[in-house]
C-alpha cells in the first residue's frame, strides 16, 4: 500500500525476529512454523496503526514497539488458524503455501497458540512495562478483549455458523466488526493508550478503526469477486465455494463500493479531534479503499 509508513514497516520487520525464541531446541519445528507466518512479508497494517496513533498523540513509538509487534503476532496466529481445514481450509497465504501445508495441521495449530501467548509475554514483560507502566497493562487488556470471545474469535464463530445460510446484513456487519474490525480497533486504541491520550482521542481512534475495519472487510468481499490469486496472494472465490454470503452477494458491487467510500469519509472525519498532523492516517484510509479500483 503506497500510504504505508516505510520507516514503521522497517522497524517492525527488524524488531519481530528479536522476540522469537531460538530454534536451536527440540521444539525447533514449532519455532520455525511461528517464524514462517510471523516474519512473512506483509502490509503490517495493524502495528503501523498502533505506532501511528501513538505518534499522533505525542507518545514514544519505541516504547510502543513491543505492543505493535504483539498485535502482529495475534494477527499472524489468526491467519494460521483461519487457513486450517476446520476453518476456511485455504492453501495459500501471502503468496505462499499456508502454514499447515508446510508444517502440518498439528504444528500449525500449536504455532498459532504459541504466537498468541508470546504476544502477551512480550507486552507484559518487565522490559516493556518499565517504559509503559499501567498504560502498557491497559493496552494488553484491550488486545485480550478484542482478540477473544467477544472480539476476533467470536467473529470467527459467527462466520462458521452462518456458512450455507443467509445471514442478515446486520449479522454480516456484526461478524465483520468482530472478525476483522476488532483487531484493527485494538491497534488504534492501544496506540492512544500508550501515549496517555485523553478519552476523546481514544474514542475518535475507536470510531476511525470501526469505519476502516468494516471498509477493509467489504473491500475483501469485492476483491474476492474481482481480483486474482496472483494479485492478492491468497485464493479468490472462496466465499462462493464455501457458500458464504457477503456484502457483494447481498448488495452488489456498486453499492458495496459506495459503502466503502462512505465509511472512509466517516473515518477521516474522526481524525479532526487530534492536534497533530493526521495526514498519514487520512492517506491510509483512502489507500485501503482504493484497493477496489
Backbone as CSV, one residue per row, in Angstrom:
resi,resn,N_x,N_y,N_z,CA_x,CA_y,CA_z,C_x,C_y,C_z
1,UNK,0.848,-1.194,0.000,0.000,0.000,0.000,0.885,1.246,0.000
2,UNK,0.633,2.160,-0.889,1.513,3.298,-1.070,1.557,4.220,0.138
3,UNK,0.467,4.255,0.913,0.420,5.195,2.032,1.145,4.683,3.272
4,UNK,1.518,3.418,3.278,2.100,2.850,4.483,3.436,3.499,4.809
5,UNK,3.699,3.722,6.080,4.932,4.347,6.518,6.073,3.340,6.441
6,UNK,6.960,3.529,5.494,8.040,2.577,5.283,8.969,2.478,6.480
7,UNK,9.172,3.601,7.198,10.071,3.542,8.354,9.463,2.689,9.460
8,UNK,8.151,2.755,9.654,7.500,1.898,10.637,7.607,0.431,10.237
9,UNK,7.358,0.141,8.959,7.426,-1.246,8.495,8.818,-1.809,8.701
10,UNK,9.817,-1.025,8.362,11.207,-1.476,8.528,11.530,-1.740,9.996
11,UNK,11.093,-0.844,10.857,11.345,-1.035,12.292,10.619,-2.264,12.833
12,UNK,9.385,-2.463,12.398,8.614,-3.636,12.830,9.290,-4.909,12.352
13,UNK,9.678,-4.925,11.061,10.305,-6.114,10.495,11.642,-6.437,11.167
14,UNK,12.338,-5.417,11.605,13.613,-5.647,12.308,13.408,-6.096,13.748
15,UNK,12.328,-5.652,14.365,12.081,-5.944,15.778,11.463,-7.331,15.990
16,UNK,10.599,-7.741,15.086,9.876,-9.011,15.256,10.799,-10.216,15.484
17,UNK,11.860,-10.394,14.696,12.697,-11.590,14.897,13.365,-11.644,16.271
18,UNK,13.577,-10.466,16.883,14.237,-10.443,18.189,13.334,-10.964,19.299
19,UNK,12.046,-11.083,19.030,11.083,-11.504,20.052,10.794,-13.006,20.024
20,UNK,11.262,-13.680,18.973,11.015,-15.111,18.842,12.053,-15.930,19.600
21,UNK,11.656,-17.067,20.154,12.633,-17.955,20.801,13.612,-18.509,19.766
22,UNK,14.754,-18.957,20.233,15.736,-19.595,19.357,15.195,-20.928,18.850
23,UNK,15.494,-21.230,17.587,15.077,-22.507,17.009,16.077,-23.622,17.303
24,UNK,17.129,-23.298,18.061,18.121,-24.315,18.432,17.626,-25.075,19.658
25,UNK,16.594,-25.887,19.453,15.975,-26.604,20.552,15.207,-27.798,20.001
26,UNK,14.723,-28.652,20.875,13.980,-29.832,20.442,12.672,-29.467,19.730
27,UNK,12.085,-28.342,20.137,10.813,-27.918,19.537,11.033,-26.973,18.350
28,UNK,12.138,-27.186,17.632,12.520,-26.293,16.538,11.463,-26.181,15.443
29,UNK,10.728,-27.268,15.162,9.692,-27.186,14.130,8.592,-26.201,14.505
30,UNK,8.284,-26.129,15.777,7.282,-25.167,16.250,7.789,-23.742,16.037
31,UNK,9.042,-23.476,16.426,9.601,-22.128,16.289,9.668,-21.736,14.815
32,UNK,10.073,-22.670,13.965,10.166,-22.368,12.533,8.792,-22.115,11.921
33,UNK,7.793,-22.832,12.407,6.427,-22.597,11.956,5.955,-21.203,12.375
34,UNK,6.291,-20.796,13.585,5.964,-19.448,14.047,6.650,-18.405,13.174
35,UNK,7.926,-18.616,12.904,8.695,-17.698,12.061,8.095,-17.594,10.663
36,UNK,7.693,-18.717,10.131,7.186,-18.788,8.762,6.029,-17.810,8.548
37,UNK,5.119,-17.766,9.498,3.959,-16.880,9.351,4.224,-15.472,9.875
38,UNK,4.891,-15.366,11.001,5.089,-14.040,11.608,6.020,-13.167,10.775
39,UNK,7.063,-13.754,10.214,8.070,-12.968,9.503,7.796,-12.870,8.000
40,UNK,6.707,-13.490,7.541,6.340,-13.361,6.129,6.072,-11.890,5.807
41,UNK,6.508,-11.458,4.654,6.318,-10.061,4.271,4.833,-9.748,4.110
42,UNK,4.397,-8.718,4.812,3.005,-8.314,4.763,2.889,-6.811,4.876
43,UNK,1.655,-6.322,4.914,1.415,-4.880,4.962,1.747,-4.287,6.325
44,UNK,1.743,-5.119,7.371,1.958,-4.632,8.746,0.976,-3.511,9.078
45,UNK,-0.243,-3.654,8.604,-1.255,-2.618,8.799,-1.527,-2.347,10.267
46,UNK,-1.784,-3.391,11.031,-2.198,-3.218,12.427,-1.108,-2.624,13.303
47,UNK,0.127,-3.136,13.260,1.164,-2.490,14.068,1.456,-1.065,13.612
48,UNK,1.330,-0.802,12.316,1.548,0.557,11.826,0.472,1.497,12.351
49,UNK,-0.754,1.036,12.425,-1.819,1.855,13.010,-1.519,2.175,14.468
50,UNK,-1.070,1.175,15.214,-0.755,1.402,16.623,0.329,2.469,16.769
51,UNK,1.404,2.332,16.023,2.504,3.295,16.124,2.087,4.674,15.628
52,UNK,1.232,4.708,14.621,0.795,5.994,14.065,-0.067,6.776,15.049
53,UNK,-0.987,6.089,15.716,-1.808,6.776,16.717,-0.982,7.165,17.939
54,UNK,-0.037,6.331,18.282,0.859,6.671,19.393,1.645,7.936,19.063
55,UNK,2.191,7.994,17.869,2.947,9.166,17.421,2.053,10.396,17.353
56,UNK,0.843,10.241,16.807,-0.094,11.355,16.670,-0.447,11.967,18.019
57,UNK,-0.504,11.112,19.048,-0.863,11.583,20.389,0.358,11.981,21.217
58,UNK,1.515,12.041,20.582,2.726,12.508,21.272,3.432,11.458,22.088
59,UNK,3.174,10.179,21.818,3.785,9.101,22.582,5.139,8.668,22.038
60,UNK,5.770,7.759,22.757,7.083,7.217,22.424,6.883,5.947,21.597
61,UNK,7.136,6.014,20.305,6.897,4.856,19.441,7.882,3.722,19.706
62,UNK,9.031,4.038,20.248,9.990,2.972,20.574,9.473,2.146,21.746
63,UNK,8.922,2.818,22.751,8.332,2.107,23.887,7.095,1.322,23.464
64,UNK,6.428,1.800,22.416,5.217,1.133,21.934,5.512,-0.047,21.011
65,UNK,6.760,-0.187,20.574,7.099,-1.211,19.586,6.754,-2.638,20.031
66,UNK,7.024,-3.048,21.287,6.634,-4.404,21.683,5.129,-4.652,21.553
67,UNK,4.331,-3.630,21.776,2.876,-3.757,21.702,2.426,-3.835,20.240
68,UNK,3.088,-3.061,19.382,2.799,-3.142,17.955,3.108,-4.540,17.425
69,UNK,4.260,-5.079,17.835,4.645,-6.419,17.386,3.728,-7.485,17.975
70,UNK,3.241,-7.254,19.179,2.296,-8.197,19.784,1.005,-8.263,18.979
71,UNK,0.535,-7.116,18.498,-0.659,-7.106,17.654,-0.408,-7.910,16.383
72,UNK,0.780,-7.777,15.809,1.108,-8.540,14.601,1.165,-10.038,14.897
73,UNK,1.622,-10.410,16.099,1.622,-11.819,16.492,0.204,-12.379,16.564
74,UNK,-0.702,-11.595,17.137,-2.100,-12.031,17.210,-2.681,-12.167,15.807
75,UNK,-2.353,-11.215,14.942,-2.827,-11.288,13.562,-2.276,-12.532,12.858
76,UNK,-0.989,-12.797,13.030,-0.377,-13.968,12.383,-1.003,-15.262,12.891
77,UNK,-1.225,-15.340,14.200,-1.869,-16.543,14.748,-3.258,-16.736,14.162
78,UNK,-3.990,-15.632,14.005,-5.355,-15.736,13.474,-5.346,-16.220,12.026
79,UNK,-4.352,-15.800,11.254,-4.259,-16.241,9.861,-3.929,-17.731,9.770
80,UNK,-3.038,-18.184,10.641,-2.704,-19.614,10.662,-3.946,-20.437,10.945
81,UNK,-4.673,-20.067,11.975,-5.873,-20.813,12.357,-6.982,-20.658,11.315
82,UNK,-7.094,-19.470,10.726,-8.138,-19.217,9.735,-7.977,-20.113,8.511
83,UNK,-6.745,-20.450,8.167,-6.472,-21.256,6.974,-6.640,-22.753,7.205
84,UNK,-6.772,-23.183,8.453,-6.834,-24.613,8.755,-8.049,-25.277,8.104
85,UNK,-7.956,-26.573,7.811,-9.087,-27.285,7.201,-10.387,-27.187,7.988
86,UNK,-10.299,-27.070,9.307,-11.515,-26.966,10.118,-12.121,-25.564,10.090
87,UNK,-11.410,-24.609,9.490,-11.911,-23.231,9.363,-12.209,-22.950,7.883
88,UNK,-11.366,-22.117,7.237,-11.616,-21.762,5.841,-10.973,-22.726,4.854
89,UNK,-10.056,-23.542,5.334,-9.400,-24.562,4.503,-8.760,-23.934,3.261
90,UNK,-7.891,-22.950,3.489,-7.187,-22.286,2.388,-5.735,-22.751,2.336
91,UNK,-5.240,-22.973,1.128,-3.889,-23.499,0.939,-2.859,-22.429,0.628
92,UNK,-3.309,-21.174,0.454,-2.410,-20.099,0.038,-2.584,-18.896,0.946
93,UNK,-1.454,-18.316,1.352,-1.485,-17.132,2.212,-0.263,-16.269,1.896
94,UNK,-0.494,-14.992,1.581,0.579,-14.060,1.248,1.478,-14.601,0.136
95,UNK,0.836,-15.257,-0.834,1.563,-15.744,-1.988,2.379,-16.999,-1.762
96,UNK,2.222,-17.622,-0.588,2.965,-18.845,-0.272,1.997,-19.889,0.264
97,UNK,2.438,-21.157,0.307,1.581,-22.172,0.923,1.249,-21.808,2.363
98,UNK,0.013,-22.061,2.768,-0.401,-21.790,4.151,0.456,-22.587,5.126
99,UNK,0.480,-22.146,6.362,1.343,-22.750,7.371,1.117,-24.259,7.499
100,UNK,-0.145,-24.673,7.525,-0.429,-26.096,7.738,-0.032,-26.957,6.540
101,UNK,0.076,-26.359,5.367,0.537,-27.091,4.187,2.022,-27.415,4.331
102,UNK,2.765,-26.511,4.920,4.216,-26.680,5.073,4.564,-27.507,6.305
103,UNK,3.901,-27.236,7.424,4.298,-27.842,8.701,3.315,-28.882,9.232
104,UNK,2.184,-29.044,8.566,1.173,-29.970,9.046,0.189,-29.263,9.961
105,UNK,-1.011,-29.823,10.045,-2.066,-29.188,10.843,-1.712,-29.114,12.318
106,UNK,-1.063,-30.150,12.840,-0.780,-30.178,14.275,0.202,-29.082,14.681
107,UNK,1.307,-28.965,13.937,2.302,-27.943,14.257,1.740,-26.546,14.005
108,UNK,0.981,-26.390,12.922,0.396,-25.083,12.615,-0.541,-24.627,13.728
109,UNK,-1.358,-25.526,14.211,-2.272,-25.196,15.306,-1.501,-24.724,16.528
110,UNK,-0.445,-25.453,16.865,0.360,-25.104,18.034,1.152,-23.815,17.812
111,UNK,1.582,-23.580,16.576,2.287,-22.328,16.274,1.374,-21.130,16.502
112,UNK,0.118,-21.260,16.100,-0.846,-20.195,16.362,-1.038,-19.974,17.854
113,UNK,-1.179,-21.056,18.590,-1.313,-20.963,20.053,-0.099,-20.266,20.668
114,UNK,1.088,-20.661,20.198,2.324,-20.123,20.775,2.495,-18.642,20.453
115,UNK,2.104,-18.227,19.261,2.180,-16.808,18.909,1.219,-15.979,19.753
116,UNK,0.044,-16.530,20.027,-0.927,-15.823,20.859,-0.360,-15.580,22.263
117,UNK,0.207,-16.609,22.848,0.737,-16.442,24.203,2.000,-15.592,24.219
118,UNK,2.815,-15.692,23.155,4.020,-14.869,23.082,3.675,-13.391,23.046
119,UNK,2.571,-13.050,22.394,2.153,-11.650,22.324,1.988,-11.053,23.722
120,UNK,1.381,-11.798,24.616,1.154,-11.282,25.975,2.420,-11.357,26.822
121,UNK,3.258,-12.335,26.556,4.559,-12.397,27.227,5.376,-11.150,26.912
122,UNK,5.358,-10.745,25.643,6.119,-9.571,25.205,5.561,-8.296,25.820
123,UNK,4.257,-8.118,25.802,3.654,-6.881,26.317,3.784,-6.729,27.820
124,UNK,3.745,-7.860,28.529,3.742,-7.800,29.992,5.102,-8.103,30.594
125,UNK,6.130,-8.102,29.759,7.486,-8.312,30.265,7.910,-7.098,31.092
126,UNK,8.829,-7.297,32.007,9.310,-6.189,32.832,9.975,-5.118,31.971
127,UNK,10.631,-5.556,30.893,11.301,-4.611,29.983,10.292,-3.666,29.339
128,UNK,9.153,-4.218,28.878,8.132,-3.382,28.245,7.435,-2.491,29.264
129,UNK,7.088,-3.060,30.412,6.324,-2.309,31.410,7.152,-1.237,32.105
130,UNK,8.464,-1.375,32.103,9.325,-0.329,32.660,9.118,0.991,31.921
131,UNK,8.817,0.900,30.636,8.647,2.101,29.820,7.195,2.561,29.731
132,UNK,6.258,1.631,29.905,4.852,1.975,29.671,4.000,1.962,30.935
133,UNK,4.445,1.259,31.963,3.722,1.222,33.222,2.301,0.702,33.107
134,UNK,1.388,1.353,33.815,-0.004,0.921,33.833,-0.639,0.997,32.440
135,UNK,-0.214,1.960,31.643,-0.765,2.070,30.287,-0.437,0.833,29.455
136,UNK,0.731,0.245,29.692,1.090,-0.982,28.989,0.162,-2.120,29.356
137,UNK,-0.157,-2.229,30.637,-1.087,-3.267,31.083,-2.485,-3.018,30.524
138,UNK,-2.900,-1.755,30.477,-4.211,-1.422,29.900,-4.263,-1.791,28.424
139,UNK,-3.182,-1.499,27.712,-3.123,-1.820,26.286,-3.216,-3.328,26.065
140,UNK,-2.525,-4.095,26.900,-2.596,-5.558,26.801,-4.012,-6.048,27.054
141,UNK,-4.704,-5.410,27.978,-6.086,-5.781,28.264,-7.004,-5.525,27.087
142,UNK,-6.778,-4.422,26.387,-7.569,-4.117,25.188,-7.360,-5.198,24.130
143,UNK,-6.104,-5.601,23.930,-5.814,-6.628,22.926,-6.442,-7.967,23.309
144,UNK,-6.411,-8.293,24.598,-7.015,-9.545,25.056,-8.514,-9.569,24.751
145,UNK,-9.186,-8.489,25.068,-10.636,-8.439,24.849,-10.980,-8.478,23.365
146,UNK,-10.242,-7.709,22.566,-10.565,-7.607,21.141,-10.215,-8.870,20.357
147,UNK,-9.350,-9.704,20.901,-8.995,-10.930,20.184,-9.727,-12.153,20.724
148,UNK,-10.523,-11.985,21.779,-11.159,-13.116,22.441,-12.594,-13.383,22.024
149,UNK,-13.368,-13.902,22.964,-14.714,-14.411,22.676,-15.677,-13.329,22.193
150,UNK,-15.513,-12.096,22.669,-16.411,-11.024,22.222,-15.773,-10.207,21.111
151,UNK,-14.617,-10.662,20.616,-13.913,-9.970,19.546,-13.662,-10.890,18.369
152,UNK,-12.376,-11.015,18.009,-11.993,-11.751,16.798,-12.441,-13.210,16.816
153,UNK,-12.218,-13.903,17.916,-12.614,-15.317,17.991,-14.129,-15.472,17.869
154,UNK,-14.858,-14.557,18.500,-16.314,-14.588,18.392,-16.783,-14.350,16.967
155,UNK,-16.108,-13.461,16.265,-16.447,-13.206,14.871,-16.240,-14.419,13.990
156,UNK,-15.183,-15.178,14.293,-14.928,-16.398,13.526,-16.035,-17.434,13.758
157,UNK,-16.550,-17.481,14.976,-17.657,-18.398,15.270,-18.894,-18.026,14.457
158,UNK,-19.212,-16.725,14.420,-20.354,-16.278,13.623,-20.150,-16.657,12.160
159,UNK,-18.933,-16.484,11.678,-18.601,-16.838,10.304,-18.860,-18.322,10.038
160,UNK,-18.389,-19.169,10.924,-18.563,-20.615,10.763,-20.041,-21.008,10.810
161,UNK,-20.772,-20.392,11.720,-22.157,-20.802,11.932,-23.120,-20.246,10.890
162,UNK,-22.663,-19.317,10.050,-23.536,-18.776,9.011,-23.206,-19.349,7.626
163,UNK,-22.221,-20.247,7.545,-21.919,-20.884,6.262,-23.136,-21.648,5.752
164,UNK,-23.439,-21.478,4.477,-24.567,-22.173,3.879,-25.914,-21.596,4.257
165,UNK,-25.916,-20.480,5.002,-27.159,-19.831,5.412,-27.265,-18.461,4.751
166,UNK,-28.288,-17.724,5.087,-28.491,-16.386,4.530,-28.589,-15.372,5.664
167,UNK,-27.458,-15.036,6.290,-27.490,-14.080,7.395,-27.916,-12.694,6.930
168,UNK,-28.526,-11.946,7.823,-28.946,-10.581,7.510,-27.713,-9.685,7.376
169,UNK,-27.921,-8.512,6.802,-26.823,-7.546,6.680,-26.320,-7.134,8.059
170,UNK,-27.218,-7.035,9.023,-26.807,-6.694,10.395,-25.888,-7.765,10.977
171,UNK,-26.205,-9.036,10.705,-25.359,-10.122,11.201,-23.999,-10.085,10.521
172,UNK,-23.981,-9.830,9.221,-22.721,-9.715,8.498,-21.862,-8.585,9.066
173,UNK,-22.508,-7.462,9.312,-21.781,-6.301,9.839,-21.213,-6.604,11.220
174,UNK,-21.993,-7.272,12.050,-21.512,-7.668,13.375,-20.323,-8.604,13.253
175,UNK,-20.430,-9.585,12.366,-19.340,-10.537,12.168,-18.070,-9.816,11.718
176,UNK,-18.197,-8.911,10.762,-17.037,-8.184,10.261,-16.411,-7.311,11.345
177,UNK,-17.273,-6.694,12.169,-16.759,-5.817,13.223,-15.939,-6.593,14.243
178,UNK,-16.233,-7.876,14.384,-15.509,-8.707,15.329,-14.338,-9.423,14.667
179,UNK,-14.611,-10.136,13.581,-13.584,-10.970,12.966,-12.436,-10.144,12.394
180,UNK,-12.742,-9.035,11.748,-11.719,-8.181,11.135,-11.518,-6.887,11.899
181,UNK,-12.613,-6.243,12.249,-12.523,-4.910,12.833,-11.961,-4.851,14.238
182,UNK,-12.180,-5.897,15.029,-11.790,-5.837,16.444,-10.286,-5.666,16.616
183,UNK,-9.498,-6.361,15.823,-8.042,-6.262,15.971,-7.533,-4.923,15.442
184,UNK,-8.163,-4.399,14.403,-7.813,-3.070,13.915,-8.151,-2.023,14.977
185,UNK,-9.309,-2.176,15.605,-9.691,-1.256,16.689,-8.723,-1.348,17.852
186,UNK,-8.339,-2.561,18.205,-7.385,-2.738,19.299,-6.097,-1.971,19.018
187,UNK,-5.582,-2.080,17.802,-4.324,-1.421,17.453,-4.423,0.092,17.603
188,UNK,-5.499,0.678,17.084,-5.661,2.133,17.143,-5.819,2.625,18.580
189,UNK,-6.652,1.941,19.336,-6.897,2.336,20.732,-5.642,2.138,21.577
190,UNK,-4.942,1.032,21.378,-3.706,0.774,22.135,-2.675,1.873,21.903
191,UNK,-2.565,2.335,20.657,-1.619,3.412,20.372,-1.918,4.659,21.166
192,UNK,-3.201,4.994,21.290,-3.606,6.169,22.073,-3.337,5.958,23.561
193,UNK,-3.676,4.785,24.055,-3.473,4.492,25.475,-1.997,4.583,25.845
194,UNK,-1.146,4.023,24.995,0.297,4.033,25.277,0.875,5.443,25.261
195,UNK,0.192,6.360,24.571,0.602,7.761,24.553,-0.100,8.579,25.629
196,UNK,-0.882,7.895,26.470,-1.616,8.546,27.559,-2.596,9.599,27.033
197,UNK,-3.250,9.288,25.932,-4.219,10.211,25.327,-5.491,10.282,26.165
198,UNK,-6.241,11.361,25.996,-7.489,11.517,26.749,-8.612,10.695,26.115
199,UNK,-9.729,10.632,26.821,-10.847,9.787,26.390,-11.412,10.213,25.041
200,UNK,-11.424,11.512,24.769,-11.962,11.998,23.497,-11.150,11.458,22.323
201,UNK,-9.842,11.465,22.464,-8.979,10.963,21.395,-9.090,9.446,21.271
202,UNK,-9.175,8.752,22.377,-9.334,7.288,22.332,-10.635,6.926,21.622
203,UNK,-11.709,7.663,21.913,-12.994,7.390,21.278,-12.927,7.670,19.780
204,UNK,-12.253,8.727,19.391,-12.119,9.058,17.973,-11.312,7.980,17.242
205,UNK,-10.254,7.497,17.898,-9.451,6.425,17.305,-10.286,5.166,17.138
206,UNK,-11.134,4.892,18.118,-12.014,3.732,18.054,-12.982,3.844,16.877
207,UNK,-13.560,5.033,16.687,-14.506,5.240,15.590,-13.797,5.165,14.235
208,UNK,-12.622,5.738,14.164,-11.820,5.646,12.934,-11.598,4.182,12.590
209,UNK,-11.209,3.403,13.592,-10.924,1.989,13.376,-12.162,1.211,12.966
210,UNK,-13.290,1.500,13.590,-14.527,0.790,13.246,-14.891,1.016,11.784
211,UNK,-14.687,2.238,11.323,-15.021,2.563,9.931,-14.053,1.920,8.947
212,UNK,-12.745,2.041,9.195,-11.815,1.447,8.219,-11.820,-0.077,8.331
213,UNK,-12.131,-0.604,9.525,-12.186,-2.054,9.687,-13.309,-2.669,8.870
214,UNK,-14.496,-2.055,8.923,-15.617,-2.549,8.136,-15.342,-2.350,6.648
215,UNK,-14.786,-1.190,6.296,-14.449,-0.930,4.898,-13.437,-1.950,4.387
216,UNK,-12.456,-2.273,5.210,-11.415,-3.233,4.836,-12.027,-4.580,4.467
217,UNK,-12.976,-5.058,5.273,-13.562,-6.363,5.017,-14.492,-6.334,3.804
218,UNK,-15.210,-5.235,3.615,-16.063,-5.128,2.427,-15.195,-5.104,1.169
219,UNK,-14.066,-4.422,1.239,-13.135,-4.433,0.106,-12.667,-5.857,-0.168
220,UNK,-12.388,-6.623,0.880,-12.008,-8.028,0.696,-13.121,-8.804,-0.018
221,UNK,-14.371,-8.511,0.326,-15.509,-9.144,-0.356,-15.495,-8.812,-1.847
222,UNK,-15.215,-7.557,-2.143,-15.183,-7.110,-3.535,-14.041,-7.798,-4.290
223,UNK,-12.868,-7.820,-3.657,-11.701,-8.432,-4.304,-11.859,-9.937,-4.464
224,UNK,-12.640,-10.555,-3.596,-12.889,-11.992,-3.713,-13.623,-12.315,-5.011
225,UNK,-14.296,-11.307,-5.540,-15.035,-11.472,-6.793,-14.238,-10.961,-7.992
226,UNK,-13.478,-9.874,-7.791,-12.891,-9.160,-8.932,-11.405,-9.382,-9.140
227,UNK,-10.686,-9.903,-8.137,-9.229,-9.999,-8.241,-8.782,-11.413,-8.613
228,UNK,-7.469,-11.643,-8.499,-6.879,-12.943,-8.821,-5.969,-13.387,-7.684
229,UNK,-5.687,-14.696,-7.569,-4.767,-15.173,-6.527,-3.376,-14.564,-6.659
230,UNK,-2.947,-14.285,-7.888,-1.609,-13.729,-8.099,-1.502,-12.325,-7.524
231,UNK,-2.575,-11.552,-7.651,-2.582,-10.180,-7.131,-2.747,-10.173,-5.619
232,UNK,-3.666,-10.984,-5.108,-3.987,-10.973,-3.681,-3.022,-11.792,-2.840
233,UNK,-2.424,-12.813,-3.422,-1.559,-13.702,-2.646,-2.325,-14.707,-1.822
234,UNK,-3.625,-14.857,-2.100,-4.463,-15.839,-1.415,-5.602,-16.212,-2.360
235,UNK,-6.341,-17.277,-2.080,-7.388,-17.700,-3.007,-8.489,-16.655,-3.170
236,UNK,-9.104,-16.641,-4.350,-10.296,-15.812,-4.575,-11.469,-16.742,-4.850
237,UNK,-12.666,-16.200,-4.719,-13.859,-17.007,-4.932,-14.154,-17.979,-3.813
238,UNK,-13.446,-17.833,-2.687,-13.617,-18.800,-1.592,-14.958,-18.642,-0.893
239,UNK,-15.496,-17.420,-0.848,-16.806,-17.222,-0.215,-17.887,-17.992,-0.968
240,UNK,-17.860,-17.902,-2.293,-18.829,-18.634,-3.098,-18.649,-20.136,-2.935
241,UNK,-17.390,-20.569,-2.941,-17.092,-22.003,-2.797,-17.567,-22.539,-1.455
242,UNK,-17.418,-21.720,-0.403,-17.821,-22.133,0.943,-19.266,-21.762,1.274
243,UNK,-20.004,-21.304,0.277,-21.417,-20.930,0.439,-21.594,-19.852,1.510
244,UNK,-20.725,-18.838,1.432,-20.795,-17.732,2.375,-21.435,-16.519,1.713
245,UNK,-22.364,-15.904,2.433,-22.952,-14.645,1.994,-22.023,-13.511,2.420
246,UNK,-21.856,-12.510,1.559,-21.075,-11.346,1.939,-21.745,-10.080,1.403
247,UNK,-21.098,-8.930,1.588,-21.713,-7.668,1.171,-22.015,-7.641,-0.327
248,UNK,-21.127,-8.205,-1.118,-21.327,-8.181,-2.569,-22.518,-9.034,-2.978
249,UNK,-22.653,-10.214,-2.377,-23.776,-11.077,-2.735,-25.107,-10.490,-2.280
250,UNK,-25.082,-9.699,-1.209,-26.322,-9.084,-0.701,-26.641,-7.777,-1.418
251,UNK,-25.623,-6.922,-1.602,-25.867,-5.570,-2.102,-25.341,-5.308,-3.507
252,UNK,-24.485,-6.167,-4.011,-23.891,-5.937,-5.327,-22.608,-5.132,-5.241
253,UNK,-21.837,-5.122,-6.329,-20.529,-4.471,-6.348,-20.615,-2.958,-6.162
254,UNK,-21.487,-2.294,-6.911,-21.521,-0.827,-6.877,-21.953,-0.299,-5.519
255,UNK,-22.996,-0.898,-4.930,-23.446,-0.457,-3.615,-22.375,-0.725,-2.564
256,UNK,-21.683,-1.839,-2.679,-20.607,-2.160,-1.748,-19.495,-1.124,-1.849
257,UNK,-19.173,-0.714,-3.065,-18.148,0.323,-3.251,-18.599,1.659,-2.645
258,UNK,-19.873,1.980,-2.796,-20.405,3.220,-2.206,-20.255,3.204,-0.687
259,UNK,-20.558,2.069,-0.076,-20.456,1.952,1.381,-19.006,2.106,1.825
260,UNK,-18.080,1.512,1.083,-16.653,1.660,1.400,-16.260,3.136,1.379
261,UNK,-16.708,3.861,0.373,-16.381,5.291,0.286,-16.980,6.080,1.441
262,UNK,-18.223,5.775,1.813,-18.865,6.468,2.938,-18.137,6.176,4.250
263,UNK,-17.777,4.926,4.473,-17.051,4.552,5.688,-15.701,5.255,5.751
264,UNK,-15.044,5.366,4.615,-13.744,6.033,4.562,-13.866,7.505,4.918
265,UNK,-14.893,8.158,4.386,-15.135,9.565,4.721,-15.408,9.732,6.214
266,UNK,-16.198,8.821,6.780,-16.502,8.890,8.217,-15.244,8.715,9.058
267,UNK,-14.370,7.821,8.629,-13.122,7.595,9.362,-12.273,8.857,9.376
268,UNK,-12.175,9.490,8.230,-11.330,10.684,8.113,-11.865,11.824,8.977
269,UNK,-13.179,11.946,9.071,-13.778,12.986,9.917,-13.344,12.823,11.373
270,UNK,-13.240,11.604,11.840,-12.855,11.347,13.233,-11.459,11.872,13.557
271,UNK,-10.618,12.033,12.560,-9.238,12.489,12.792,-9.170,13.973,13.125
272,UNK,-10.272,14.698,12.964,-10.282,16.132,13.266,-10.061,16.418,14.747
273,UNK,-10.280,15.415,15.583,-10.122,15.586,17.035,-8.653,15.789,17.419
274,UNK,-7.752,15.263,16.618,-6.346,15.234,17.013,-5.643,16.550,16.684
275,UNK,-4.701,16.923,17.554,-3.988,18.186,17.422,-2.902,18.131,16.346
276,UNK,-2.191,17.014,16.288,-1.085,16.894,15.347,-1.554,16.596,13.938
277,UNK,-0.583,16.419,13.049,-0.898,16.113,11.657,-1.357,14.665,11.522
278,UNK,-2.553,14.499,10.992,-3.101,13.160,10.777,-3.097,12.799,9.289
279,UNK,-2.208,13.442,8.536,-2.185,13.240,7.082,-1.962,11.779,6.716
280,UNK,-1.060,11.125,7.426,-0.776,9.728,7.095,-2.010,8.859,7.291
281,UNK,-2.709,9.031,8.404,-3.888,8.209,8.691,-5.023,8.517,7.714
282,UNK,-5.122,9.758,7.248,-6.093,10.084,6.202,-5.726,9.352,4.909
283,UNK,-4.451,9.434,4.544,-3.995,8.776,3.313,-4.173,7.269,3.392
284,UNK,-3.939,6.715,4.574,-4.068,5.276,4.752,-5.513,4.831,4.547
285,UNK,-6.455,5.571,5.131,-7.868,5.232,4.963,-8.254,5.265,3.488
286,UNK,-7.807,6.286,2.772,-8.101,6.399,1.350,-7.434,5.280,0.555
287,UNK,-6.220,4.946,0.934,-5.461,3.915,0.228,-6.115,2.543,0.375
288,UNK,-6.625,2.262,1.568,-7.313,0.986,1.800,-8.553,0.877,0.921
289,UNK,-9.249,1.994,0.762,-10.466,1.994,-0.065,-10.132,1.827,-1.542
290,UNK,-8.996,2.346,-1.968,-8.619,2.319,-3.388,-8.321,0.911,-3.885
291,UNK,-8.192,-0.039,-2.983,-7.894,-1.403,-3.431,-8.996,-1.976,-4.333
292,UNK,-10.190,-1.384,-4.308,-11.310,-1.944,-5.100,-11.337,-1.380,-6.516
293,UNK,-10.402,-0.496,-6.864,-10.457,0.120,-8.200,-9.215,-0.248,-9.000
